[in-house]
Amino acid sequence: HTSIHLLHDENVIINIMSRMALESIEDVVIESDGVFKYVLVELKDKNGQTKYIVRGFDWAEYHADILDRVAPRLSEQGITYECVGGGRIRHESKNKTLFVYGYSVGFGQANHKFTVEILKRKYCYYPEENITFSNSGY
């Protein structure tokens, strides 16, 4: 009986640690200004809990470059990931605007409406109507 309890306790601890690993990952990490490529990534922990993150950087020549940068840290934490699309973001911090558009040749177009919802959580101090998207353009 003791070994069953220990196994159960260990699983509870693993589940909690796994959930904490997901929660510790920032929803959004993007450039503070400019136009840059971005990816929308679905994360999944060992329990099947999911979370979506947005990453966008001006140094990325390809959308895959962004995924290559974040992937090792995710793997180290036992989190699986899948890029569910990409595009571009135009961020004007002075005007408090974010505009999401375009697509990734390699990953396809991200769900920009969903990306905007994630951005609104981080940039809650921007006027809501200033965080927008378009499904056209590159």
VOGU-3710 file (C-alpha; in Angstrom, 3 decimals, decimal comma):
1> htsihllhde> 0,000/0,000/0,000  2,797/2,423/0,817  4,329/2,095/-2,649  0,952/2,886/-4,269  0,652/6,042/-2,163  4,191/7,071/-3,030  3,505/6,489/-6,723  0,309/8,549/-6,489  2,136/11,363/-4,648  4,904/11,307/-7,234
11> nviinimsrm> 2,359/11,600/-10,076  0,658/14,515/-8,322  4,021/16,263/-7,955  4,882/15,618/-11,627  1,464/16,978/-12,697  1,910/20,116/-10,598  5,469/20,660/-11,872  4,313/20,136/-15,448  1,497/22,677/-15,043  3,889/25,125/-13,373
21> alesiedvvi> 6,304/24,753/-16,300  3,534/25,799/-18,722  2,419/28,688/-16,524  5,997/29,952/-16,186  6,259/30,504/-19,945  5,303/34,036/-20,981  2,314/34,275/-23,322  3,919/36,967/-25,462  7,518/37,904/-26,214  7,761/40,333/-29,123
31> esdgvfkyvl> 9,761/43,365/-30,202  8,793/46,639/-28,520  8,683/48,426/-31,882  8,845/47,814/-35,615  7,643/45,269/-38,135  8,701/41,673/-37,601  7,825/38,050/-38,250  5,919/36,160/-35,574  4,822/32,602/-34,844  1,880/31,223/-32,880
41> velkdkngqt> 2,965/28,092/-31,013  0,810/25,502/-29,273  2,467/24,068/-26,165  1,460/20,832/-24,488  2,664/19,472/-21,169  2,869/15,813/-20,111  -0,733/15,952/-18,831  -2,110/17,194/-22,132  -2,667/20,749/-20,817  -2,243/23,240/-23,640
51> kyivrgfdwa> -1,241/26,863/-23,933  -0,594/29,133/-26,901  2,296/31,577/-27,071  3,248/34,359/-29,473  6,882/35,047/-30,346  8,051/37,737/-32,751  11,509/39,127/-33,480  13,051/41,474/-36,022  16,253/39,422/-36,305  14,385/36,437/-37,778
61> eyhadildrv> 14,979/35,953/-41,472  12,506/33,045/-41,502  9,630/32,128/-39,210  11,415/28,843/-38,479  14,325/30,823/-36,972  12,011/31,953/-34,169  10,843/28,420/-33,458  14,452/27,184/-33,494  15,306/29,760/-30,808  12,463/28,844/-28,405
71> aprlseqgit> 12,370/25,080/-28,991  15,366/23,997/-26,839  14,001/25,682/-23,692  10,606/24,089/-24,188  12,102/20,640/-24,707  14,235/21,015/-21,570  11,031/21,511/-19,573  9,370/18,435/-21,100  6,947/20,529/-23,131  6,008/19,518/-26,660
81> yecvgggrir> 5,255/22,252/-29,161  3,846/22,791/-32,595  3,958/25,956/-34,654  0,376/26,493/-35,791  1,181/29,378/-38,123  2,841/32,711/-38,468  2,672/36,155/-39,957  3,896/39,639/-39,197  3,266/42,175/-36,491  3,627/45,930/-36,771
91> hesknktlfv> 4,157/47,284/-33,263  4,090/51,040/-32,638  4,537/51,475/-28,897  4,344/55,297/-29,094  0,861/55,041/-30,608  0,019/51,931/-28,568  -0,902/49,950/-31,684  -0,356/46,352/-32,735  -1,344/45,173/-36,217  -1,186/41,462/-37,066
101> ygysvgfgqa> -1,204/40,340/-40,710  0,403/38,165/-43,375  1,496/34,561/-43,261  4,436/32,212/-42,988  5,472/30,369/-46,150  6,663/27,409/-44,051  3,968/27,260/-41,344  0,987/28,877/-43,044  -1,126/31,724/-41,748  -1,688/31,823/-38,008
111> nhkftveilk> -5,155/32,471/-36,649  -4,591/36,228/-36,359  -7,865/36,759/-34,468  -6,624/34,333/-31,804  -3,179/35,994/-31,791  -4,862/39,368/-31,201  -6,727/37,920/-28,181  -3,405/36,765/-26,692  -1,775/40,150/-27,410  -4,680/41,977/-25,734
121> rkycyypeen> -3,982/40,096/-22,484  -0,366/41,269/-22,389  -0,998/44,753/-23,763  -4,137/45,396/-21,697  -2,980/49,005/-21,261  -3,304/49,597/-25,035  -6,758/50,711/-26,236  -8,531/47,506/-27,291  -9,403/48,952/-30,713  -5,662/49,528/-31,352
131> itfsnsgy> -4,868/45,795/-31,451  -6,127/44,600/-34,818  -5,491/42,131/-37,624  -6,032/41,552/-41,316  -6,067/38,203/-43,097  -4,663/39,764/-46,273  -1,185/41,014/-47,114  2,282/39,562/-46,637
//
